[in-house]
Amino acid sequence: MATKTGSRPSQLLKIDDEWAAYQFDNAVIWFGMTLDALVNETENVGDDEKPHYEPKYSLSDLLDPDYRVKREEEVVDFTALKGIEGVNID
């Protein structure tokens, strides 16, 4: 609604305290961006020859308070950074 009306979420709820309004707006924006990214995430349910992509998450699942998004831990390779002078990475 805030996007469609060109207003901040805190303005729509008439939050007068500037700090509270700022925090509320940040929370709404973070939630919206996260939800949007997850709704648009797809996975290949086909094979290598004939890929077929479907949504990974449904909106109803994402809005269920008991639903948890499972994330695989990403392994980061810092090998290239170790060669930079003055950078110490264990």
Secondary structure, 3 states (H helix, E strand, C coil): CHHHHCCCHHHHCCCCCHHHHHHHHHHHHHHHHHHHHHHCCEEECCCCCCCCEEECCCHHHHHCCCCCCCCCCCCCCCHHHHCCCCCCCC
